[in-house]
Amino acid sequence: MSEQKPLEAVIVGGGHRSMNYAELSVIDPSMLKITGVADPDENRRKMIAKKFSIPEEHQFCSSEELAKVPKFADAVINGTMDHIHVETTIPLLKAGYDVLLEKPFAVNEKEARELAETAEKYGRKVMVCFVLRYAPFYRKIKERVASGEIGEILNIQTSEFVSYHHMSTSHVRGKWNNSRRCHTSMLLAKCCHDIDIMVWMMGENKPVSVSSFGSNIQFRPENAPENSGTRCLVDCPLVDTCLYSAKRIYIDHPDRWSFYVWDKLEHLTNPTIEDKIELLKTSPYGICAYKSDNNVVDHQSVLVNFESGATGTHNMVGGATTGLRKIHITGTKGEIFGNCEDGVFTVQKINPAPGCEFDTETVDTKVGDDTHGGGDIELVKDFVRYVRDGEMSISCTSLDASLLGHLVVFLADESRENGGKVINL
């Protein structure tokens, strides 16, 4: 691999996720080189161009502009907002680029199928950024399941607990707080990872029907603390005591969500706390969490029925004390369970010999502070191998492999909106 030229890629949509994936070009320049950027934000575009020494002729305002010039790279890293993934990707597929595409790759079934058909028609490779498949925690569980160690799967339970500060930042005040504006539901934006993991673990055992319930209980005007204002740092006397005070979440911890909350200050070399306080007085992140225009659920439960009769459940709970993903798989010969944040899972296999008991093994996959349990960089490395050599690992997230999980999410939301009605795939 080191003897080959690096894969050359263009960043389309220079957001947080794209920049994480592009970091491989810094970590291992023999694998990836960033040679272009397309982003409508001039400050962001210039910042990326400077970081990766991108010449001016390879800097564009949009994917459409990029698609109009002769192809100069091998692939595109598309990290645009969810609802424009398809419209920004299709012109690039037609222009000859393979694409690493942020999840969810589409926001409805019609778009999902259109993208899959276009990729097939033009013979392009599209890999979806389901990074949890690349986290050692989930990858090693998949290997154990695929080996038949716990027998035939009877049930999979997954859960995602979204921390109160993540919920506030992304889904109450931020980019994914209103489905009419961002065109995605909470389940699609936050938990298509988890549904994908469930479907992936089931292998050839396909989902056949879905039911779901969920609502927004917490973040509603009638739940706002008594005497609260509309903006935390403007007119609220509870700014130092409220659980969801923008001061407590963002000013007291200014680096926690910096890429999202302080994006309007990127033109400043070293923005001060005073600059950040002033921004919060007008930005969406300074609005009362109970009085924003969010319309997404803060909890949702999904039930999936598979061809074999096996079942899967996923529970998303927003506003938890800490972010946590759990999984518990029960098979005919044993169980596997654990949580991704600890990076530890347990394998228990039935063994009647000692007295109707079981054998236990603990597996530690902890990888340090890398995001998504260590999956980000491994995903990009896999994309490079996929484009270069056609190699598909056990984790590879091609469009075909990703479509079923997306369909489950689309139908789960349809079911939720119809009182939990069972809907067939």
Helices and strands as residue ranges (DSSP letters): E 7-12, H 16-22, H 24-27, E 32-38, H 42-52, G 56-58, E 59-60, H 63-68, E 75-78, G 82-84, H 85-94, E 98-101, H 109-122, E 126-128, G 131-134, H 136-146, E 153-163, H 164-166, I 167-172, H 179-182, H 186-202, E 207-215, G 221-223, H 232-235, H 246-246, I 247-251, H 258-261, G 263-265, H 273-280, G 284-286, E 299-306, E 311-320, E 324-331, E 334-339, E 344-351, E 357-364, G 371-374, H 375-389, H 399-417, E 423-424
